Amino acid sequence: MSHSAHQSRHPRHLALLSLPLSITLALPALAAESDPPGAETGVVLQPMYIEGALGNALGETEGYRATHSSVATKTSMPLLETSQSVSVVTRQQMDDQGAQSVAQALRYTPGLMSAPYGATSRYDYVAMRGITDGAVDNLYLDGQKLLGDSGTYSTLQVDPWFVERIDILKGPSSVLYGRSLPGGLVAMTSKKPGYDQHRQLQLSYGSHDYKQAAFDIGAPLDEARTLNYRMVGVVRDAANQVDDIKSERFALMPSLSIDFTQDTRLTLLAMLQHDPEGGYHGGLPAEGSVTSRNSQRISRSFFEGDKDYEKFERHQYMLGYQLEHRFNDVVSARQNFQYLDSTVESGQVYQYGYVSGTDGLDRYYTGADETVHAWSVDNQLQFEFETGALSHTLVTGLDYQRRKTKVSYDAGNNLPPINPFTGAISPAAPVFYHQYDEARTLKQTGLYIQDLISLDNWRLSLGARQDWVDVGFDQTRSMYGDQGADARIRHFSGRVGLLYAFDNGLSPYASFSQSFNPNATAAYNYDEDDELYSLALLKPTEGEQTEIGLKFQPQGTQDLYTIALFDLTQSNLANKDSGEFFYRAVGEITSRGVELEARFKPIEPVNVLASYTWMDVEYSKDFTGAAEVNNRGNTPNAVARNMAALWADYSFAGGPLAGLQLGAGARYFGKSWADAENTLRIPSHTLFDASIAYDLAQLGMHGLGLRVNLNNLTDETYVAACNSLTQCYYGDERNVMATLTYDF
């Protein structure tokens, strides 16, 4: 895959200090939920709720259901009273479904396409509400944006073993988070210290010689339980469904919490991760994958690259803290800080279609040596007060983020063509050369205010934000000549939401929100008269969304049923105009749709989650600008009109099957287009998953649990999506994984 192709692809939660809510530690649930407290079982079934002096904005989780989230408001807010669509993936759901990446953990969430690049595992691509560009630029960890550079190969990845829960906010979110994609964001909450001892080991083995060892250990360090630690680690080694490809990981996440007083807490966080091998990250032509070529199909195991040039080694580090202080019953403060450091060395031979008149794939080389240094800080003040009959939760904030990236790119052409059907390689004399070095900087300062107002059953949300962004690019040792460009961006964002919470559990709502996102890289313009290239910085893409919905939580339950109708527009998409050699921000995408989601327990031993999405996505303004190829009215690639998912599991509480848990699910992804010109359709596909788990305490082996996960049970061969007619991506083949868990 070329560097330019990669660019086209890429792109905690905060405590409510004045409320003593509970902190949730959700442990794997293999034993029967009806076991009495203190029963000697291998795995704790019920989550443990530990009171913290400063509370927890995430509320409690039970099974696949969550009660609260802070992702939409940066305060503790019941999902039933949040006037925007929010989905939550709990730790138990990740464990039950055997998620091997954060993207996989989102497979059953409505409105999301978590595999727009097929079976790749190097990055967590998440396309939301039909917005597929920059699909890795919407990831957050503990309330802070992961500041990897989505315009390069230096996108960071968080191992799912480190994650306690994932909150997915649909739609624009710039009021609280600054630059962001209009489809929404994915907010991961890392595992953090609790107040009780917790020790867990896991060993996994599965398809393609997948081997993983992981641990999760935490405990108080003093009798008063004011000093608590947690250490989480994972080691992984695996082959791939694609020949000659491996992935490796060594990762550690330590954390320490200090309760200085009942009103002051400091949590120190770190992550160290080394990926010596990054797994597969390539694509194949549509002809031979989506359709046949000369009555032949390319095998899912075919590697179009060259193992002698294949390399992806990533080192990433994170240091941060979360400081919380409550001054009194009215005023509280939070400061979240995160520093990220990443280095990537990569090399790849990629194909770009067939050599004319042959079955050989035309191949090129791209290589990169990159470093990213980034840090961000978010300062918040929260005020809780009343004005007459109105109750206010007012949040004001000042945040700042800074990122500096240094990249050095090499390229190569005339690589030996390879026949994808026979593996035969034609002779050729490769030519390698240096493209350019580049220093990329981004600085953003944001000032925001949000007022959450309650009047009886009414909930009104008002938010406003002003951002100041500076972007710079400087190229040296460039084949186009040394040059640079910079831009200063000033942007205002707003949000308003209104909800009415009926006493019977029904909550209709309506909201309007905005977003903006500076382009990840500079565009090359070509002056035909002077025959010179120059850099140009494009306008930020902008987003606006109107959403209306209805949420329902039957009284006395944590079940939640939601329906959301949205109308979303992303503008300032850039491409070359017809007959010209420079870029303009000419494109616009409109996405309209409906999402339905249900998370419920029809009977006590059963957990069910179901979702359905219908979307109508089109280029409402021409994206290409070319008179002969007008994309207006076309649907972007990797977007299906219909998506649906259903998962259920059953835990046997007694009898001869006590300790057994069975799960099964199905995922449907409708027809999509392989290209923006809508010349080739990709067929729909339905995938089936299953799991079986057993608490070995039933056999006297206390603390042990065994789980087997099967994904793509019928081994369906399918193309997940295409980026163009030359870049299509096979989805995961059948995968079987066995995991042994020991709690001690």
N, C-alpha and C positions, 0 to 999 in steps of 0.2 A: 504494500500500500504506500502510495506516495505521501510526502509531507503535506502537500496541498489537499489530498483526499482526507488525510487525518484532520486537517483544519476544518474541512467542511463537516466532519462528523461531530467535532467537539463544539466541540465548541471550541436541652437540658433545661437540661431545661431549667428555666429560671424559677427559683422558688418564689412563691407568694409569701413574703416574709411575715405578714401579719396574720396568717392563718396556720394553726397547728394541724395540718393535714398529715397523712401517713406516707412514709417512704415504703416503696414496694420492692421486694426482692423476689422475683418469680423464678422458682426452681423447677426443673423438669418434672412433669406430672405423669408418673407411670402407675402409681398405686391408686387404689380406689378412693374416690373423694369421700365415701361414706365411712372410711376408717376413723375411729374415735381419736381425739387428741391424745398424743403420746403413744399411739399404736406403733409397734415396731415394724416399720415398712422400709423398703429399700430406698425410696425417693420421696421427698416431701411433696405432697399433692397440693395442699392449699398454699397460696402465696403467704409470705410473712409480712406483716405490716408493723413497722417499728416507728414509734413516734419520735419525731425530731423537733427540736425547739423552734427551728425556723420553717418547718413544714416542707412540702414538696408539691411543685406545680403540676406534677403528672398524675396526681390522684392515685387510685388503685387500679390494678388490672387483675382480671380473673378469667383464666382460659384465654379466649381470643377477644375478650371485650375489655375496653378501657372506659373509664368514666370521665376523665379530664384530659386536657392538653393545653400546653402553653404556646404551641407553634403559631397560632393565628393572632395572638394578642400579647405574647411575652408575659402573661400573668396566668394564674390558674383559672381555667374556664371550663365548666362542664361542656362536653361535646354537644349536649342537647341545647345549650344556650349560645353556641358559637354560630354567628351569621355568615359562615363560609364553609365550604365542604372540606372536611378533615377526615382522613382515615388513619387508623393506628394498627400497626403490625406488632404484636406482642412477642416476647421471648418464647413463650410456649408455642406460638404458631410457627416461628422459625425452626424450633426444635422438631415439632411434629412433622413438618413438611421437608425437613432435611435440607434447608437452604445452604448452599455452598458459597454464596456471595450475597451482598446486599441487594443486587438487582434481582436475584432469584427469590429473595424474601418477599418481593413486591408482586409476584406473578399473579396473585389472586385479588389484586387491588383494582377497582374500577378506574377507567380513564387513563391507564398507564400502559405503555408498551415498554417492557423491561428487557427486551431482546432485539432491539433494532439492528444489531450487528451479529445476530445468531449466537453461535456457541463460544464466542470470545469471552474470556474471563479476566482480561487484563485491566479493564475499567468497568465501573458500574454505570452503564448507559441507561438513562431513564427518560423516555419521551412521554410528555404529559399533555393530554387534551389536544393531540394532533400537532403539537409544536415539537419538531424533531431536530432542529438545528441546535448546536450547543448542548447536546443531551447529557454532558457530564458537568455542566456549569450550574447545576441546581442541587448540589449536595452540601449538607451542613452537618457539623459535628458539635454537639453540646452548645447549640445556639449560634455558632460561628461558622461563617462560610469557609469551606475548604478552598484555600487560595492557591491551589495548583493552577497552572497556566493552561487553560483549555485550548489555546491556540497553538500549543506545542504538544509534545509527547509526555509532558510532566504533570499529568493529572494524577492526583493522589487517590489511593484506594484504602478503605478501612475494612479490616477483616470482620465478617459477620459474628465471629466468636466474641468480639469485643463489644458488641452492641446489645443493650438491654431492651430497647424498643425503637421503632421507627415511626415517626409521625409524618404524614404526607398532607401538605397543604395545597389545595387545588386553586389555580388561578394566580393573577398578579399579586405580588407581596412586597413591593418596593417601599411602602410606607414604613415598615419596621426593619427591613433588611437591606435597603439600598438597591444597588444594581442586581437584577435578578431576571430570570426568564418568565414570560407571561403564563406558561403552562402550569407553573407551581414549583414547589421545592420539596426535597426529601430531607428531613431532619432526623439524624441519628442521635440517640442518647447512649453514651458509653456506660459500661459497668463501673460503678463507683462503690466506695466503702459503705457498709451498713454497720449496725451496732451489735450484731451477733456473729459468731464464728461460722464460716462457710468454706467448705473444702470440696472440690470436685475435680475428678480426672476423667478424661475422655480419650478413647482410642477408636479410630475409624479406619475402615478398609473398604475399598469399592472398585468399581469399574475403572479400567485403564490404569490399574496398579496405583490407585489413589490411596495414599497412606497419610494419616494425620494423628498427631498427639497434641492434646490441649489440656490446660489446667486453669482453674479459677479458685483462688484461695484468698480469704479475707478474714479479719478478726480485729477486735479492739486491742490496743497496745497498753491500756491502763485500766485499772479497776473502775474508774468513773466513766469509762467509755467515751471520753472526750477526744481521744486520739485513736483513729481507726485506719486500717490500711486494706488495700486489695491489690492482688497481683494476678494478672491474667496473661496467659501466653499460649502460643500455638506454633507448631512446626509441621510443615506439609511438604510432600513430594508426590508428584503425579505425572503420568504421561497424558495423552490426549487422544481424542478420536481421530485427529489428524496426525499422519505419520511424522516422525522425527521432531515432535514438539513436546516440551516438558514445561511444568510450572513448579516452582519451589518458593517456600516462604519460611522465614524465621521472624517472629514478631512477639513483642512484649509490651504490655500496657500496665504500668504501676500507677497507683493513686493513693493519696493520703488525705484524710479529712481531719481538721482541727476545730473543735468547738471551743473557742476562747471563752465565751459566755453563752447564756441561753439566747442572746441576741446577735451573736457574731460567729460566723463560720467561714473557714477557709478550706477549699478543696484544691489540692495540687494534683495535676494530671500530666501524664507523659505517654508517649507512644514511640517505640523504636521498631522499625520494620525494614527487613532486607529481603528483596525478591531477586534471587540470582537468575531465575528464569521466569518469563512473564506469560507463558502460554501462547496460544494461537491468536493471531490478529490480522487475518487476511481475508480475501474475497475472491470470487470466481465469476466468470461471465454468466449472464442470464441464459445464453444459449449453451446448453449442456448441464444446467442446474434447474432453472425454472422450466425450460423446454429442452427437448433433445436436440442433439446436433448429429446429423447423419445416423439417426436412430440410436444414438448412444447418450448415456448420462455419465457425468463425472461422479466418481465415488466420493462419499463423505470423508473418507480417510486420505484423499489425495492432497498432497502438499505442493502448492504451486511455487513455493519459494526455493531457497537453496540453504541447506543446513550449514554449509561452510560460511555463509554470511549472516545467518540468523542470530540475533542477539537482542536481549532486553534485560538489563540489570538495573534495578531501582533500589535506592536507599531513601527512606523518608523518616523524618523525625518530627515529633510534635511535643512542645512544652506549653503548659498553660495553667491557669488557675481560675477559680470562681470564688469571689469574695462577696459575702452577704452580711448586711448589718441592718438591724431594726432599731430605729431611734426611739420610736414610741408607737402608739396604736395608729398613728396617722401616716408617718413617714418611714420609709425603708429605702435602702440603696443596694445596688448590685453592681459589681464590675467583673466582667469576663474578659480574659486575655488569652490569646493563643498565638504561639510562634510555630511556624512550619518551615522545614528545610527539606529539599528533595534534590537528588541527583539521579539522572537517567543516562545510561549509555545504550544506544539501540542501533540495530542494523537490520535491514530487511530487503529481500528481493520480492517484488510484487508484480503481478500481471496486470495488463491493461488491454485486454481483448486479444483476439486472434490475429496473427500475421496474415495479411491478405492472401487468400488462395490456399491456405494451409490449415491444419489442425493444431499448429503450434501456438502457444501463448506468447505474446510479446511481453518481455519482462524488463524491469528497470530496478535500480537499487536506490535506497535512501538510507542515510545514516545520520545519527544525531548524538551530540554530547551536550547535556543541558544541566543547569543548576537553577533552582528556585529558592529564594529566601523571602519569606512573607510573614507579616504579623498583623494582628487586628485586636482592637479593644472596643468594648461596648460598655458605656457607663449609663446607668439607669437610676432614676429616682421615681419612686411610686408613692402616690398620695391617696389615701382613702378618707373620704369625708362626705358630708351631706349638705345640700343646699335646699332647704325646705323639704319637699317630698321626694327629691331626687337624691339617689345614692351614686357617688362617683368613685371610680378607680382610675386615677389619672397617672399615666406613665409618660415621662419625658426622658429623652435619651440623646446622647452625643456619642457617635461611634466613628472609628477611624480604621482604615485598612491600607496596607502598603505592600506591594509586591514588586520584586525585581527578578527578572529572568535573564540568564545569559545562555545563548544557544549557538551551536556551531553545527552547520549542516553540510553533509557531503552527498553526492549523487553519483549515479552511474547509468549508462545506457549500453545498448548492444549486448545485453545479457543473453546467454544461449536460450532460445525458445524451447519450451517443453510441451510435449503432447500430453494433455490431461487424461487421455483414454489409454495410452500405452506406456506413458512414463518416459518415452524416448526424448533425448535431448539433442538438439541440433548444434553443430559447431558454430562458435562465434568468438569474437575477441572483445571482451568487455572494456569499456572506457570509464574510468572513475575520475571524479574531479570535485573540488571544493566549491560549494555554492556561496555561502556567506556566513558571517558571524553577526549576531544581533543581540543588542541589549534592549530589553522591554521593561518599562516601568508603568506602574499604575498606583495612583493615590486617590483615596476617596474619603471625604469627610461628610458625615450626615447628621443633621439635627432633626429630631422627630418628636412628635407629641401625639398622644392618643388618650381619648376620654371614653371610658365605658360607663354608660349612664343607665341606671335602673329606676323604673317607676312602676310600682306594682309588678305586673307580669311583662311589661315592656322592657326590651334591652336594645339600647342604641349605642352604636360604635362609631366614633368620629376620629379620623386620623389624618395627619398632614406631615410632610417631610420635605426638606430642602437638601439636595446633594450638590457637592462640589467635587468634580472628578478631573484629575490630570492624567493624561496618557501620553507616553513617549516611546518612540522607536528610533534606534540608531543602528545602522548597518555598516560594517567594516569588512574588509577582505571580500567584498562582494563582486561577483562576476558582472553585476549591473553597475558597478561604481559605488563608492561610499556615499551614503546619504542618510537623512533622518527626517522625522516628522513628529509633531506633537500637537496636542489639542487640549483645550480646556472646556469642560462640559458643565453646564449648570442645569439642574433639572428639579422640578417640583412634582411630587406625587401625592395623591389623595386616596382616601378610602372612607366609605360610609356603609354602615350595615344596620338593619332594623329587624328585630325578631320579637315574636310574642309567644311566651311560654304558657300554654294552656295548662290548667291543673290536671287534665287527663293524660298528660304526657306528649301531646302534639305541640310542635314548635314550627310554624311557618316563618320564613325569613326572606329578605331580599338584601342584596349588597352590590356595591360598585367599587371596583379597585383598579389601580394603575400600576404599571411597571416600566422600567427602562433598563437597558443593558448595553454598555459600550461594546463595540465590536472587538473581538479577541485579538485581531491582528490588523496590520495595515494592508491595503490592496495595492497591487502593482498596476500602474497606468503606463500606457505606451504612447509616446509621441511619435506618430508616423513620419512627420516631416523631419524631425531631428534624429529619429531612430534611437530614442533614449527611453529607458524605463525610469519611473519615479514612484516614490511612495505617496500614498494618500490615506488619510484617516477618515473613516466614514462616520456618518451620523449614528448615534445609538439606535438600536431597535427599540420600539415602544410597544406597550401592550395596554389594552383596556378590556375590562370584563364586566358584564352585568350577569348576576346570578340570582335565581329565585329557587327556593327549595322548601322541603318539609322534612322534619325529623320527628321520629316517634319512639318513645321509650315507655313501654307498658309499666304502669305503676307497680312498685315492689320488685322490679327486675333491673338488671343491667343490660338487657337486650336493647339493641339500637337498630332502627330501620331508617334509611335516609333516601331521599330522591332530590337530585339537583339538576336544574336546567340552566345552561350557561350559553352566553353569546360573547365570544372572545375574538379580539382582533390584534394581530401583530403587524406593525408597519415598519417601514424603512429597511426592508430587505434589499440587499445590494447585489447588482450584477452589471455586466457590460451592456450598454445600449446598442441597438442595432446600428451598424455602419460606423461605430465609434470604437475607440480603443481605451476607454477609461470607464470607471465604475460610477454608477449613480445609485442612490437609495430609492429605487423605483417600485419595489415589490411590497405586497401586502397579503397576509393570510387571514381568512376568517374561519373560525371554528365554532360551530354550534352543536349542541348535543344535550344528552340526558344521561345521568349516571344513577344507578340504583345499587344500594348496598344493604346487606342485612347481616348482622352478627348476633346470634341468639342461641339459647339452649332450649329446645322444645321439651326435653325431659332432662333430668339431672345428669345422667351419664353421657349426654351427647353435646358436642360443640358443632355448630354449623356456621359457615360463612358463605355468602352468595353475592354475586355482583353481575351487573349487566351494563354495558355502555353502548350508546348509539351516537355516532358523530357524523356531521356533515362538514367536511373541511375542504376549502378550496382557495386557490389564488384569486383573491378579489381584485387585485391589480397585477398586471403582467410582471412576472419575475424575470424573464429573459430580456425583454425589450426588443427582441428580434422580430421583425415583421413576418418572417416566414415561419416562426415558431412562437405563437402566442399562447402562453400558458394560462391566461385568464379563464377561470371557470374549471381548471383542472384540479385534481386532488394531489397533494404532495405524496411522495413515496413514503413507505413504512407506516401508512395510516389506514386502518380498517374501519369501515362503517359500523360494523358490529363486533363486539367482544363480550364474552361471558365466562364466568367461572363459578364453580361450586365445589366446596370441600366440607366433609363431615367426618367426625371421629366418634367412636363409642368406647367407653371404658367399662369393663366388666367389674362390678362391685363385689360380687360374691359367687359362691358355687365353685364348680371345678375350673372355671375360666377366670377366677378372680386374679387380678393383676395384669390381664391382657387388655391391650388397647389396639383397636383397628381404625385405620383412616383411609379415605379414598377421595379422589377429586378429579375434576375434568376442567380443561381450559380450552376455550374456543377463540380463535382469531380469524376474522373474516377475510374476504378477498382484499388485496391491496395492489397498488400500482408499483411497478418496478422502476419507473422513471417519472420525472416531473412532466414530461410530455404526454403521459398516459397512453403509451403505445403498447404496453405489455402488462397483463394482469398476473399476479401471483395467486395461486389457488389458496383457499382457506384451509385451515388445519385444526384438528381437535386432538388434544393430548390428554392422556390419562395418567394419574399418579396414585400411589398407594403407600401405606406404611403399616407396619405391625410392630408393636412394642410389648415387652413383658418385664414385669417387676420380679427379678429373681429372688427377692426376699420371700416370695411364696414357696421357694425351694430351700429356704434357710440361708441363702446368700445375701445377707442384709447389706443394703447400700448399693447393690448392683442392679443395673437396668440395661436391657438390650433392645435396640431398635434397628429395624431394617426399613430403608426407604427405597422406593422404586419410582423413578421419574420417566415419563414417556414409556409407559408400560408396554404398549404395543409396538414399540420401536418404529414409529412413524418417520418416514423420510420426508422432510419438508424444507422449503426455503423460508426462513423467518421474515426476511425483508431484503430489499435491494437499495443501494444508494444511487445506482445508475445501472444502465444495461451492461456495464463492464464490472460492476462490483455488487455481487449478491452473496448472501450468507446463509449457509446451511444451519439449521437449528440443532440442538443437542439430540444425539441418539439416546437409546435406552441406557439408563444409568442406575446401578444398584449400589447402595451404600449401607454397610452395617456399622453401628456405633455402640460401643460398650461404655457405659457411664458408671462411675464409682463415686458415691458421696460418702465421706467419712469424717 
